Amino acid sequence: MDHVNMNVRDIAKTVEFYKNLFGFEIRKDDNSPNKMDAPSKIIGNDSIKLCLYEDPQVIPTGGIAHFGFHVENFDDIMQKCNEFGVEVLYDGPVEFEKSSSVYIKDPTGYDIELSKVSGGGL
């Protein structure tokens, strides 16, 4: 996957969340109104980018249940979530046949799956 465009309630909180938990950096900062009449930022790393557009009224509903990241430091993810006050859903890691996952929500309420093995080992 190349990137995901996301409407977020609070762009500053969202940037801080992804920076703290995943080390994402701001790649492009555009606080001027654009085609969506909203401040925007592109954050990410060399592998993936999130294009953020601020919309304080956004409610994360629709056909996508969650999106997932493979995390290399999976054994440390629970500690990082606790450190940054990120609620872990389902009482902790969920075990699958070939992988484990931790589920969290970002500041807007988007569900994120953090996987120990890329693609669940499929």
N, CA, C and O of each residue as an XYZ file, in Angstrom:
488
protein
N       0.846     -1.169      0.000
C       0.000      0.000      0.000
C       0.892      1.233      0.000
O       1.957      1.234      0.618
N       0.470      2.253     -0.675
C       1.247      3.480     -0.805
C       0.869      4.513      0.249
O       1.733      5.011      0.970
N      -0.423      4.837      0.339
C      -0.869      5.840      1.303
C      -2.353      5.674      1.593
O      -3.072      4.964      0.889
N      -2.795      6.358      2.664
C      -4.202      6.403      3.031
C      -4.557      7.865      3.272
O      -3.839      8.565      3.986
N      -5.664      8.335      2.682
C      -6.194      9.668      2.963
C      -7.208      9.543      4.089
O      -8.089      8.685      4.050
N      -7.077     10.409      5.098
C      -7.945     10.303      6.263
C      -8.440     11.672      6.690
O      -7.654     12.614      6.789
N      -9.729     11.789      6.943
C     -10.256     12.961      7.622
C     -10.101     12.704      9.111
O     -10.469     11.635      9.599
N      -9.559     13.676      9.837
C      -9.312     13.518     11.274
C      -9.896     14.699     12.026
O      -9.979     15.805     11.490
N     -10.302     14.465     13.274
C     -10.920     15.526     14.081
C      -9.930     16.612     14.472
O     -10.241     17.800     14.381
N      -8.746     16.213     14.903
C      -7.746     17.157     15.404
C      -6.402     16.768     14.813
O      -5.805     15.770     15.217
N      -5.934     17.544     13.867
C      -4.721     17.173     13.135
C      -3.493     17.153     14.045
O      -2.623     16.298     13.878
N      -3.406     18.073     14.997
C      -2.243     18.113     15.895
C      -2.195     16.864     16.781
O      -1.134     16.258     16.935
N      -3.327     16.477     17.360
C      -3.366     15.270     18.196
C      -3.063     14.020     17.371
O      -2.378     13.110     17.839
N      -3.571     13.983     16.158
C      -3.357     12.829     15.290
C      -1.888     12.698     14.910
O      -1.335     11.599     14.937
N      -1.258     13.810     14.557
C       0.169     13.785     14.218
C       0.975     13.300     15.419
O       1.868     12.466     15.273
N       0.665     13.814     16.592
C       1.387     13.424     17.810
C       1.210     11.934     18.097
O       2.171     11.258     18.463
N      -0.004     11.418     17.935
C      -0.292     10.003     18.157
C       0.579      9.118     17.262
O       1.261      8.216     17.750
N       0.555      9.377     15.957
C       1.308      8.543     15.015
C       2.824      8.740     15.162
O       3.599      7.816     14.915
N       3.237      9.931     15.559
C       4.656     10.183     15.812
C       5.125      9.376     17.016
O       6.143      8.688     16.943
N       4.391      9.454     18.119
C       4.782      8.763     19.344
C       4.765      7.249     19.193
O       5.702      6.573     19.617
N       3.722      6.716     18.601
C       3.549      5.273     18.559
C       4.345      4.606     17.439
O       4.858      3.500     17.611
N       4.448      5.282     16.290
C       5.069      4.653     15.124
C       6.307      5.382     14.606
O       6.959      4.904     13.677
N       6.636      6.521     15.188
C       7.794      7.273     14.715
C       7.557      7.990     13.400
O       8.514      8.394     12.739
N       6.286      8.160     13.001
C       5.989      8.859     11.750
C       6.454     10.309     11.846
O       6.386     10.930     12.906
N       6.919     10.826     10.733
C       7.372     12.211     10.650
C       6.483     12.980      9.690
O       5.852     12.395      8.810
N       6.438     14.295      9.865
C       5.707     15.138      8.914
C       6.528     15.199      7.639
O       7.693     15.596      7.655
N       5.907     14.802      6.529
C       6.565     14.822      5.227
C       6.161     16.049      4.418
O       6.928     16.539      3.590
N       4.947     16.540      4.665
C       4.469     17.760      4.000
C       3.482     18.422      4.935
O       2.598     17.769      5.489
N       3.637     19.724      5.108
C       2.803     20.480      6.034
C       2.105     21.585      5.256
O       2.755     22.499      4.750
N       0.791     21.502      5.161
C       0.031     22.519      4.432
C      -1.148     22.945      5.286
O      -2.190     22.289      5.295
N      -0.977     24.050      6.005
C      -2.063     24.542      6.847
C      -2.963     25.530      6.132
O      -3.882     26.087      6.732
N      -2.703     25.748      4.856
C      -3.586     26.631      4.101
C      -4.772     25.818      3.586
O      -4.641     24.617      3.350
N      -5.908     26.451      3.413
C      -7.055     25.723      2.879
C      -6.723     25.120      1.515
O      -6.056     25.750      0.694
N      -7.188     23.918      1.287
C      -6.986     23.260      0.002
C      -8.341     22.932     -0.593
O      -9.354     23.528     -0.225
N      -8.354     21.985     -1.512
C      -9.619     21.648     -2.177
C     -10.689     21.185     -1.199
O     -11.880     21.237     -1.508
N     -10.270     20.731     -0.022
C     -11.229     20.293      0.984
C     -11.466     21.381      2.021
O     -12.170     21.156      3.006
N     -10.881     22.565      1.809
C     -11.012     23.674      2.751
C     -10.603     23.280      4.161
O     -11.254     23.662      5.133
N      -9.527     22.518      4.271
C      -9.072     22.065      5.582
C      -7.551     22.049      5.624
O      -6.897     21.790      4.614
N      -6.986     22.330      6.810
C      -5.546     22.142      6.959
C      -5.195     20.679      6.690
O      -5.982     19.779      6.982
N      -4.018     20.458      6.137
C      -3.624     19.083      5.838
C      -2.149     18.874      6.132
O      -1.354     19.814      6.151
N      -1.809     17.620      6.360
C      -0.426     17.214      6.549
C      -0.285     15.818      5.967
O      -1.232     15.031      5.963
N       0.904     15.526      5.480
C       1.248     14.168      5.089
C       2.304     13.703      6.074
O       3.345     14.339      6.239
N       2.016     12.569      6.733
C       2.946     12.019      7.711
C       3.286     10.594      7.297
O       2.578      9.990      6.492
N       4.364     10.064      7.844
C       4.687      8.678      7.557
C       6.158      8.388      7.684
O       6.905      9.071      8.385
N       6.550      7.328      6.966
C       7.949      6.913      6.914
C       8.275      6.540      5.477
O       7.542      6.922      4.564
N       9.342      5.815      5.257
C       9.716      5.468      3.889
C       8.778      4.435      3.268
O       8.788      4.255      2.050
N       7.971      3.757      4.077
C       7.105      2.694      3.576
C       5.669      3.118      3.326
O       5.045      2.648      2.375
N       5.131      4.000      4.163
C       3.718      4.373      4.041
C       3.512      5.817      4.459
O       4.230      6.342      5.310
N       2.532      6.442      3.854
C       2.174      7.824      4.183
C       0.692      7.868      4.548
O      -0.128      7.139      3.988
N       0.373      8.740      5.498
C      -1.008      9.057      5.829
C      -1.234     10.516      5.472
O      -0.527     11.396      5.962
N      -2.215     10.772      4.623
C      -2.573     12.137      4.235
C      -3.744     12.543      5.115
O      -4.836     11.983      5.013
N      -3.506     13.519      5.975
C      -4.494     13.916      6.982
C      -5.157     15.233      6.599
O      -4.482     16.192      6.225
N      -6.483     15.273      6.693
C      -7.266     16.475      6.447
C      -8.127     16.717      7.677
O      -8.873     15.832      8.097
N      -8.031     17.899      8.253
C      -8.765     18.176      9.487
C     -10.238     18.462      9.214
O     -10.588     19.306      8.389
N     -11.090     17.731      9.935
C     -12.536     17.917      9.899
C     -13.060     17.599     11.296
O     -13.292     16.433     11.616
N     -13.250     18.633     12.141
C     -13.660     18.393     13.530
C     -14.966     17.616     13.683
O     -15.246     17.093     14.762
N     -15.761     17.533     12.629
C     -17.065     16.853     12.695
C     -17.016     15.402     12.209
O     -18.035     14.713     12.242
N     -15.860     14.932     11.763
C     -15.788     13.597     11.153
C     -16.144     12.510     12.161
O     -15.766     12.564     13.331
N     -16.881     11.524     11.666
C     -17.219     10.336     12.438
C     -16.738      9.151     11.601
O     -17.201      8.965     10.475
N     -15.804      8.339     12.142
C     -15.244      7.247     11.337
C     -16.224      6.086     11.177
O     -16.259      5.161     11.988
N     -17.016      6.162     10.113
C     -17.941      5.081      9.789
C     -17.742      4.716      8.334
O     -17.146      5.474      7.570
N     -18.234      3.572      7.959
C     -18.127      3.165      6.562
C     -17.760      1.701      6.440
O     -17.889      0.926      7.387
N     -17.303      1.344      5.265
C     -17.044     -0.046      4.936
C     -15.738     -0.610      5.450
O     -15.564     -1.829      5.450
N     -14.814      0.226      5.889
C     -13.530     -0.281      6.364
C     -13.604     -0.470      7.876
O     -13.862      0.480      8.616
N     -13.373     -1.712      8.334
C     -13.442     -2.003      9.767
C     -12.193     -1.506     10.491
O     -12.286     -0.959     11.590
N     -11.033     -1.693      9.880
C      -9.780     -1.209     10.446
C      -8.706     -1.247      9.366
O      -8.902     -1.830      8.299
N      -7.585     -0.628      9.651
C      -6.412     -0.825      8.799
C      -5.290     -1.317      9.685
O      -5.288     -1.083     10.894
N      -4.330     -2.006      9.074
C      -3.317     -2.664      9.870
C      -1.905     -2.238      9.524
O      -1.590     -1.886      8.387
N      -1.064     -2.282     10.552
C       0.371     -2.054     10.403
C       1.106     -3.278     10.934
O       0.754     -3.810     11.987
N       2.113     -3.716     10.218
C       3.035     -4.711     10.756
C       4.055     -3.929     11.569
O       4.664     -2.986     11.064
N       4.243     -4.317     12.824
C       5.196     -3.609     13.681
C       6.351     -4.534     14.041
O       6.152     -5.652     14.516
N       7.554     -4.043     13.803
C       8.755     -4.841     14.076
C       8.995     -5.001     15.573
O       9.572     -5.999     16.005
N       8.563     -4.038     16.357
C       8.774     -4.082     17.808
C       7.510     -4.560     18.524
O       7.111     -3.978     19.532
N       6.886     -5.606     18.012
C       5.603     -6.064     18.539
C       5.671     -6.365     20.038
O       4.729     -6.061     20.771
N       6.758     -6.948     20.491
C       6.861     -7.304     21.907
C       6.862     -6.085     22.822
O       6.611     -6.214     24.020
N       7.139     -4.906     22.275
C       7.162     -3.669     23.055
C       5.881     -2.848     22.916
O       5.726     -1.827     23.586
N       4.957     -3.288     22.045
C       3.818     -2.431     21.689
C       2.882     -2.188     22.867
O       2.337     -1.092     22.993
N       2.683     -3.175     23.728
C       1.800     -2.978     24.881
C       2.380     -1.908     25.810
O       1.651     -1.057     26.320
N       3.679     -1.959     26.022
C       4.338     -0.966     26.873
C       4.221      0.428     26.267
O       3.956      1.396     26.979
N       4.420      0.532     24.943
C       4.303      1.841     24.280
C       2.881      2.376     24.387
O       2.681      3.567     24.626
N       1.897      1.507     24.211
C       0.500      1.941     24.327
C       0.232      2.458     25.734
O      -0.384      3.511     25.897
N       0.683      1.740     26.739
C       0.511      2.182     28.124
C       1.222      3.506     28.359
O       0.670      4.403     28.996
N       2.433      3.631     27.853
C       3.234      4.847     28.035
C       2.530      6.083     27.484
O       2.595      7.158     28.080
N       1.853      5.927     26.337
C       1.211      7.069     25.694
C      -0.297      7.124     25.944
O      -1.001      7.908     25.308
N      -0.796      6.301     26.863
C      -2.208      6.340     27.219
C      -3.136      5.870     26.122
O      -4.274      6.332     26.033
N      -2.670      4.958     25.283
C      -3.481      4.431     24.182
C      -4.203      3.177     24.672
O      -3.572      2.219     25.117
N      -5.524      3.197     24.587
C      -6.320      2.051     25.031
C      -6.125      0.878     24.078
O      -6.223      1.033     22.861
N      -5.849     -0.289     24.640
C      -5.747     -1.524     23.874
C      -7.094     -2.232     23.976
O      -7.597     -2.470     25.074
N      -7.666     -2.564     22.837
C      -8.972     -3.217     22.780
C      -8.842     -4.723     23.029
O      -7.745     -5.276     22.942
N      -9.939     -5.371     23.333
C     -10.030     -6.829     23.508
C      -9.112     -7.350     24.620
O      -8.693     -8.507     24.568
N      -8.793     -6.535     25.612
C      -7.986     -6.951     26.767
C      -6.589     -7.429     26.412
O      -6.018     -8.243     27.138
N      -6.029     -6.946     25.321
C      -4.648     -7.296     24.989
C      -4.519     -8.009     23.661
O      -5.447     -8.001     22.851
N      -3.362     -8.632     23.432
C      -3.108     -9.290     22.148
C      -4.136    -10.365     21.819
O      -4.589    -11.107     22.690
N      -4.490    -10.427     20.545
C      -5.381    -11.457     20.018
C      -4.500    -12.435     19.252
O      -3.725    -12.036     18.383
N      -4.625    -13.710     19.579
C      -3.781    -14.737     18.964
C      -4.474    -15.331     17.741
O      -5.654    -15.678     17.782
N      -3.713    -15.440     16.651
C      -4.183    -16.085     15.430
C      -3.280    -17.280     15.139
O      -2.302    -17.507     15.852
N      -3.596    -18.029     14.116
C      -2.838    -19.236     13.792
C      -1.354    -18.958     13.590
O      -0.514    -19.706     14.090
N      -1.018    -17.887     12.860
C       0.386    -17.625     12.529
C       0.885    -16.278     13.019
O       2.009    -15.888     12.703
N       0.078    -15.561     13.779
C       0.478    -14.229     14.211
C      -0.310    -13.816     15.445
O      -1.214    -14.518     15.897
N       0.057    -12.672     15.966
C      -0.675    -12.024     17.058
C      -0.943    -10.592     16.638
O      -0.189    -10.016     15.853
N      -2.020    -10.020     17.161
C      -2.357     -8.635     16.846
C      -2.841     -7.917     18.093
O      -3.439     -8.510     18.990
N      -2.564     -6.621     18.119
C      -3.086     -5.728     19.135
C      -3.954     -4.710     18.401
O      -3.553     -4.189     17.360
N      -5.136     -4.425     18.935
C      -6.067     -3.492     18.310
C      -6.186     -2.241     19.168
O      -6.343     -2.319     20.387
N      -6.108     -1.077     18.507
C      -6.198      0.215     19.188
C      -7.058      1.149     18.345
O      -7.461      0.804     17.235
N      -7.332      2.328     18.880
C      -8.017      3.392     18.133
C      -7.120      4.623     18.126
O      -6.421      4.904     19.100
N      -7.150      5.357     17.011
C      -6.410      6.623     16.976
C      -7.298      7.722     17.550
O      -8.445      7.447     17.904
N      -6.804      8.966     17.656
C      -7.588     10.036     18.296
C      -8.933     10.330     17.634
O      -9.835     10.839     18.300
N      -9.095     10.028     16.355
C     -10.373     10.247     15.684
C     -11.321      9.087     15.920
O     -12.536      9.245     15.804
N     -10.780      7.925     16.250
C     -11.604      6.744     16.475
C     -11.426      5.669     15.432
O     -12.167      4.686     15.441
N     -10.464      5.817     14.527
C     -10.188      4.782     13.540
C      -9.545      3.581     14.234
O      -8.627      3.742     15.038
N     -10.027      2.380     13.922
C      -9.455      1.154     14.465
C      -8.186      0.802     13.699
O      -8.135      0.893     12.472
N      -7.157      0.395     14.455
C      -5.881      0.021     13.866
C      -5.482     -1.334     14.428
O      -5.549     -1.555     15.637
N      -5.069     -2.237     13.550
C      -4.534     -3.534     13.955
C      -3.019     -3.480     13.850
O      -2.482     -3.098     12.810
N      -2.327     -3.858     14.912
C      -0.876     -3.904     14.939
C      -0.477     -5.372     14.948
O      -0.732     -6.077     15.924
N       0.151     -5.841     13.863
C       0.424     -7.260     13.685
C       1.867     -7.624     13.927
O       2.779     -6.886     13.552
N       2.072     -8.769     14.558
C       3.406     -9.286     14.819
C       4.047     -9.803     13.531
O       5.240     -9.599     13.305
N       3.251    -10.476     12.681
C       3.736    -11.036     11.430
C       2.985    -10.352     10.281
O       1.756    -10.286     10.292
N       3.723     -9.848      9.299
C       3.117     -9.141      8.177
C       2.070    -10.014      7.498
O       2.311    -11.181      7.191
N       0.906     -9.421      7.271
C      -0.180    -10.128      6.600
C      -0.705    -11.329      7.365
O      -1.349    -12.207      6.791
N      -0.429    -11.366      8.658
C      -0.886    -12.470      9.489
C      -0.217    -13.788      9.143
O      -0.682    -14.850      9.555
N       0.883    -13.726      8.381
C       1.596    -14.945      8.001
C       0.965    -15.689      6.840
O       1.337    -16.827      6.553
N       0.014    -15.057      6.171
C      -0.652    -15.713      5.029
C       0.174    -15.622      3.774
O      -0.238    -16.120      2.726
